[in-house]
Amino acid sequence: MQSGLVLCLPRDVETVQLTRGVLDASLKVLGVTAETRDDITLALGEACANVVQHADPADVYELRVGGA
């Protein structure tokens, strides 16, 4: 099975929590354990926070998640 998720979001600190929630819910539906989801969403949150805080000041950023 292959799955993917693409989000195009405003470069705003409020979107970091949104990305974590969307990914966590998606992984839960796929049967990923809570411990693994926590690790993944923590890493995602850190990455998104870095983009929002340090990246080129674009209006939006894109999150792409995929797996096989």
C-alpha positions in Angstrom: 0.0 0.0 0.0 1.2 3.5 -0.8 -0.1 6.7 0.7 0.7 10.3 0.6 -0.4 13.7 2.0 0.4 17.2 0.7 -0.5 20.4 2.5 0.1 23.9 1.3 -0.1 26.2 4.3 0.4 29.8 5.2 3.8 30.4 6.8 2.4 31.0 10.3 3.2 29.5 13.7 -0.4 28.4 14.1 -0.1 25.9 11.2 2.5 23.9 13.0 0.0 22.4 15.4 -2.4 21.9 12.5 0.1 19.8 10.6 0.8 17.6 13.6 -2.9 17.0 14.1 -3.6 16.2 10.5 -0.6 13.8 10.2 -1.4 12.1 13.6 -5.0 11.5 12.5 -3.9 10.1 9.1 -1.3 7.8 10.7 -3.9 6.6 13.2 -6.3 5.6 10.5 -3.5 3.6 8.9 -2.9 1.7 12.1 0.3 3.3 13.2 1.0 2.8 16.9 0.6 5.8 19.3 4.3 5.7 20.2 5.4 5.8 16.6 2.9 8.6 15.8 4.2 10.6 18.7 7.8 10.3 17.4 6.8 11.2 13.8 4.6 14.2 14.8 7.3 15.5 17.1 9.9 15.5 14.3 7.4 17.0 11.9 6.5 19.8 14.4 10.2 20.6 14.8 10.7 20.7 11.1 7.7 22.9 10.5 8.6 25.3 13.3 12.1 25.7 11.8 10.5 26.5 8.4 8.2 29.0 9.9 10.9 30.6 11.9 14.0 30.5 9.7 13.1 29.9 6.1 12.9 32.4 3.3 10.0 34.7 4.0 7.5 33.1 1.6 3.8 33.4 2.1 3.3 29.6 2.2 5.1 26.4 2.7 4.4 22.9 1.5 4.4 19.8 3.5 4.7 16.5 1.6 4.5 13.1 3.4 4.7 9.8 1.6 5.2 6.2 2.3 5.0 2.8 0.9 
